[in-house]
Structures are given as C-alpha cells and as structure tokens.
Amino acid sequence: MKPRGTLMIEHRLIEKVIGLLTEEDKIITRDKKVNPMFIDMAVDFIRTYADRTHHGKEEDILFKTLSRKKMDPRDSKMMQDLIDEHKFARKTVAELVKAKEQYISGDKGSLTIIRQKLKALTDLYPEHIKKEDKEFFPSTERYFSGAELEKMLGEFYEFDKKMIHEKYQNVYRILSEMMR
C-alpha cells in the first residue's frame, strides 16, 4: 500500500461520520433541540481522528516532506488550500463547542449557530476529501521515489502508534483537572 491508500481509507470513516452530522442536523431541525452528547462525541471524533490523526499525518509528514520538494505552482497552491481548509475545520469545531456550551447554559438561540457549524463541516469535508483523493494525492505522488513512499508509510504507522497514548494521556489530564 502507498501512503495515499492509508489516507484514503481514513477518508471513508470520516465520510461516514460527516454523514451522521447531516442526519443529526435534520433531527435538530425537526425536534428543535440539540443532543449535547452527540455533539461531544462528534467533536471528539473530528478533533482526535479527523484532525489530529488524519490531518496530523498529512501536515506533519506528507505536506512537510512535500514542502522540501520542487513542486509545480498548482500543487503548491492546492497544498496551501488544503492546510487552510484544515484550519477552517479546527476553527469551526471550536465554534461548535462554544455554541453547544451556550446551548447547555440555556441559550436556545445558539441552536442556530450549532446548525450553521454542522452545515459548514458537512459542506467542507466531502469537497475537501474529493480534492485530496482525486487530485492532490495522485498529482503529488510523482514527487516521491518508491523508497520515499515506503519510508513515509512507515512514518504513518509510527505516527498512528503514538496517537492512542496521546489521546489517553489527555483523558488522564482532563480527569485530573476535574478532581481539583
């Protein structure tokens, strides 16, 4: 398998969760209320899996390695666009969390903001994934030798091995802070 294969497999799970966000938005529209636990779990998935694990491999390994290559301007621009989209997703998720907290505190007007943030994410991810899968990954793979691709795949594997430890060290930290 090539590095893009790993990333594309991860995209399939991200697409499934984004589909659930679309369904949750329909439920929110129908019931005029938010399930805070659903939002919390979706945010955890996006922050841990989609952003930290998946985007982490892209930004910390693939993009960093590509930035040392002589890329044509189209590929360089697309890489910057993808980075900007990752930043937009992070900002949108933070705003979703804030709106959910406001909702829990009794601000029913935040329901509209929650729906807007869910829509922003469900609009972003399918196009973002399509751009990576169909354009960016195939186009930029040519910058690497077979040995470089194999090395990158190994780096992806090592990156993933560290993620579960990082996740649960954070869980411990949060639980410890709750005890104070």
Sequence and secondary structure as in RCSB ss.txt:
>XXXX:A:sequence
MKPRGTLMIEHRLIEKVIGLLTEEDKIITRDKKVNPMFIDMAVDFIRTYADRTHHGKEEDILFKTLSRKKMDPRD
SKMMQDLIDEHKFARKTVAELVKAKEQYISGDKGSLTIIRQKLKALTDLYPEHIKKEDKEFFPSTERYFSGAELE
KMLGEFYEFDKKMIHEKYQNVYRILSEMMR
>XXXX:A:secstr
  HHHHHHHHHHHHHHHHHHHHHHHHHHHHHS   HHHHHHHHHIIIIIIIIIIIHHIIIIIIHHHTTS   HHH
HHHHHHHHHHHHHHHHHHHHHHHHHHHHHTT TTHHHHHHHHHHHHHHHHHHHHHIIIIIIHHHHGGGS HHHHH
HHHHHHHHHHHHHHHHHHHHHHHHHHHHT 
